[in-house]
Amino acid sequence: MTEITYTVPDMSCAHCTAAVTTELGRVSGVRKVEVDLDTKRVVVHGEDLDDASLKAAIVTAGYEAT
């Protein structure tokens, strides 16, 4: 299983967590998403993950990932 970590600086609440988790969960290969609001980090676990697709999902949720 692959793990990719992003920083999403604008996340600040449970709504942010839900929006990002939902959109990332729609990306092919994603098995698990962990969000830490304190560190503003999102860890995506899965198989054959595509960085561009994951970042696009975060943008669709209304946030920017680095």
C-alpha distances in whole Angstrom, upper triangle without the diagonal:
4,7,10,13,17,20,22,26,28,26,28,28,27,27,25,22,23,23,20,18,20,20,16,15,17,15,13,10,10,9,10,13,14,18,20,24,25,23,22,19,16,12,10,7,5,5,8,9,13,15,18,17,16,19,21,20,21,24,24,24,27,25,24,21,21
4,7,10,13,17,19,23,25,23,26,27,25,26,24,21,22,22,19,17,19,18,14,15,17,14,13,10,9,10,10,12,13,16,18,22,23,21,20,16,14,10,8,6,5,6,7,7,10,11,15,15,13,16,18,17,18,21,22,22,24,23,21,18,18
4,7,10,14,16,19,21,20,23,23,22,23,21,18,19,20,16,15,17,17,13,14,16,14,14,11,10,10,9,10,10,13,15,18,19,17,16,13,10,7,6,5,7,9,10,8,11,11,14,14,12,14,17,16,16,19,21,20,22,20,19,15,15
4,7,10,13,16,19,18,20,22,21,22,19,17,18,18,14,14,16,15,12,14,16,13,14,12,10,12,11,10,11,12,14,17,18,15,14,10,8,6,5,7,9,11,11,8,10,8,12,12,9,11,14,14,13,16,18,18,19,17,15,12,11
4,7,10,13,15,15,17,19,19,20,16,15,17,17,13,13,16,15,12,15,17,15,17,15,13,14,12,10,9,10,11,13,15,12,10,7,6,4,6,9,12,14,15,12,12,10,13,14,10,11,14,14,12,15,18,17,18,15,13,10,9
4,6,9,12,12,15,17,18,18,14,13,16,15,11,12,16,14,12,15,17,15,17,17,14,16,14,11,11,10,11,12,13,10,8,6,5,6,8,12,14,17,17,13,13,10,12,13,9,9,12,12,10,12,15,14,15,11,10,6,6
4,6,9,9,12,15,16,17,13,13,16,15,12,14,17,16,14,17,19,18,21,20,17,19,16,13,12,10,10,10,11,8,6,5,6,9,11,15,18,20,20,17,16,13,15,16,12,11,14,14,11,12,16,14,14,10,8,6,5
4,6,6,10,12,14,14,10,10,13,12,9,12,15,14,13,16,18,17,20,21,18,19,17,13,12,9,10,9,11,9,5,6,7,11,13,16,19,22,22,18,17,14,15,15,12,10,13,12,8,10,13,11,10,7,6,5,7
4,6,8,12,14,14,11,12,15,14,12,15,18,17,16,20,21,21,24,24,21,23,20,17,15,12,11,9,10,9,5,8,10,14,16,20,23,25,25,22,21,18,18,19,16,13,16,15,12,12,15,13,12,8,7,8,8
4,6,10,12,12,8,11,14,12,11,14,16,16,16,19,21,21,24,25,22,24,21,17,16,12,12,9,11,11,8,10,12,16,18,21,24,27,27,23,22,19,19,19,17,14,16,15,11,11,14,11,9,7,8,9,11
4,6,9,9,5,7,10,10,9,12,14,14,14,17,19,20,23,23,20,21,18,14,13,9,9,6,9,10,6,9,10,14,16,19,22,25,26,22,22,19,20,19,16,14,16,14,11,12,14,11,10,8,9,10,13
4,7,8,6,8,11,12,11,14,16,17,17,19,22,23,26,26,23,23,20,17,15,11,10,6,8,10,8,11,12,16,18,22,25,28,29,25,25,23,23,23,20,18,19,18,14,16,17,13,12,11,13,14,16
4,5,5,7,9,10,11,12,14,16,17,18,21,22,26,26,22,23,19,16,14,11,10,7,10,12,10,13,13,17,19,22,25,28,29,26,26,24,25,23,20,19,20,18,15,17,17,13,13,13,15,16,19
4,5,5,6,9,10,10,12,14,15,16,19,21,24,24,20,20,17,14,13,10,10,9,12,14,12,14,13,16,17,20,23,26,28,25,25,24,25,23,20,20,20,17,15,17,17,13,14,14,17,17,20
4,5,5,6,9,10,10,12,14,15,17,19,23,23,20,20,18,15,14,12,13,11,14,16,14,15,14,17,18,21,23,26,28,24,25,23,23,21,19,18,18,15,13,15,14,10,11,12,15,17,20
4,5,5,6,8,10,11,12,14,16,17,21,22,18,19,16,13,12,9,11,9,12,13,10,12,11,14,15,19,21,24,25,22,22,20,20,19,16,15,15,13,10,12,12,8,9,9,12,13,16
4,6,5,6,8,10,11,12,14,16,19,19,16,16,13,10,9,6,8,8,12,12,10,10,9,12,13,16,18,22,23,20,21,19,20,18,15,15,16,13,11,13,13,10,11,11,13,13,16
4,6,5,6,9,10,10,13,15,18,19,15,15,13,10,11,9,12,11,15,16,14,14,12,14,14,16,18,22,23,20,21,20,20,18,15,16,16,13,11,14,13,9,12,12,15,15,19
4,6,5,6,9,10,11,13,17,18,15,16,14,12,12,11,14,13,17,17,14,14,12,14,14,17,19,21,22,19,19,18,18,16,13,13,13,10,8,10,9,5,8,9,12,13,17
4,6,5,6,8,10,11,15,16,13,14,12,9,10,8,11,11,15,15,12,11,9,11,11,14,16,19,19,16,16,15,15,13,10,10,11,8,6,9,8,5,8,8,10,10,14
4,6,5,6,9,10,13,14,10,11,9,6,8,8,11,12,16,16,13,12,9,10,9,12,13,17,18,15,16,15,16,14,11,12,13,9,9,12,11,9,12,12,14,13,16
4,6,5,7,9,13,14,11,12,11,9,11,11,15,16,19,19,16,15,12,13,12,14,15,17,19,16,17,17,17,14,12,13,13,9,9,12,10,8,12,13,15,15,19
4,5,5,7,11,13,10,12,12,10,13,13,16,17,20,20,17,15,12,13,12,14,14,17,17,14,14,14,13,10,9,10,9,5,7,9,7,6,10,11,13,13,16
4,5,5,9,10,7,9,9,7,10,11,15,16,19,18,15,13,10,10,8,10,11,13,14,11,11,11,12,9,6,9,9,6,7,10,9,9,12,12,13,12,15
4,6,8,9,6,7,7,7,11,12,16,18,21,21,18,16,12,12,9,10,10,13,14,12,13,14,14,11,9,12,12,9,10,14,12,11,15,15,17,16,18
4,6,9,8,10,11,11,14,16,19,21,24,24,21,19,15,15,12,13,12,13,14,12,12,14,14,10,9,12,11,8,11,13,11,11,15,16,17,17,20
4,6,6,9,11,11,15,16,20,21,24,23,20,18,14,14,10,11,10,11,11,8,9,10,11,7,7,10,10,7,10,13,12,12,16,16,16,15,18
4,6,9,12,13,16,19,22,24,27,26,23,20,17,15,12,11,9,8,8,7,8,11,12,9,9,13,12,11,14,16,15,16,19,20,20,18,20
4,6,9,11,15,18,21,24,26,25,23,19,16,14,10,8,5,5,6,6,8,11,13,11,10,14,15,13,15,18,18,18,21,21,21,19,20
4,6,8,11,14,17,20,23,21,19,16,13,11,7,6,4,7,8,7,10,11,13,11,9,13,14,11,13,16,16,16,19,18,19,17,18
4,7,10,14,17,20,23,22,20,17,13,11,8,6,5,8,11,10,13,15,17,14,12,16,17,15,16,19,19,18,21,21,21,19,21
4,7,10,13,16,19,18,17,14,10,8,6,5,7,10,13,12,14,15,17,15,12,15,17,14,15,18,18,17,20,19,20,17,19
4,7,10,13,16,15,13,10,7,6,5,6,9,13,15,12,14,14,16,14,11,13,15,12,12,16,16,14,17,16,16,14,16
4,7,10,12,12,11,8,6,5,7,8,12,15,18,15,17,16,18,17,13,15,17,15,13,17,18,15,17,16,16,14,16
4,6,9,9,7,6,5,7,9,12,15,18,20,17,18,17,19,18,14,15,17,14,12,15,16,14,15,13,14,13,14
4,6,6,6,5,6,9,12,14,18,21,23,20,21,19,21,21,17,17,19,17,15,18,19,16,17,15,15,14,15
4,6,5,7,9,12,15,18,21,24,26,23,23,21,22,22,18,18,20,18,15,17,19,15,16,13,14,14,15
4,6,8,11,13,17,20,23,27,28,25,26,23,25,25,21,20,23,21,18,20,22,19,19,16,17,15,16
4,5,9,11,15,18,21,25,26,22,23,20,22,22,19,18,21,20,16,19,21,18,18,15,15,13,13
4,7,10,13,17,20,23,24,20,21,18,19,19,16,15,17,16,13,15,17,15,14,11,11,10,11
4,7,10,13,17,20,21,17,18,15,17,17,14,13,16,15,12,15,17,15,15,12,12,9,10
4,6,10,13,16,17,14,15,13,15,14,11,11,14,12,10,13,15,13,14,12,12,9,10
4,7,10,13,15,12,14,12,15,14,11,12,15,13,12,16,17,16,17,15,14,11,12
4,7,10,11,9,11,10,13,12,9,11,14,12,11,15,16,15,17,16,15,12,13
4,7,10,8,11,12,15,14,11,14,16,14,15,18,19,18,21,19,19,16,17
4,7,6,10,12,15,13,11,15,16,15,16,19,20,19,22,21,21,18,19
4,5,9,12,14,13,12,16,17,16,18,21,21,22,24,23,23,20,21
4,6,10,12,11,11,15,16,16,18,20,20,21,24,23,22,19,20
4,6,9,8,8,11,12,12,14,16,17,18,20,19,18,15,16
4,6,5,6,9,10,11,13,14,15,17,19,18,16,14,15
4,6,5,6,9,10,11,12,14,16,17,15,13,11,11
4,5,5,6,9,10,10,12,14,15,14,12,11,11
4,6,5,6,9,10,10,12,14,14,13,12,13
4,5,5,6,9,10,11,13,12,11,9,11
4,5,5,6,9,10,11,9,8,6,8
4,5,5,6,9,10,9,9,9,12
4,5,5,6,9,9,10,10,13
4,5,5,7,6,6,7,10
4,5,5,5,6,7,11
4,5,7,9,11,15
4,6,9,11,14
4,7,10,14
4,7,10
4,7
4
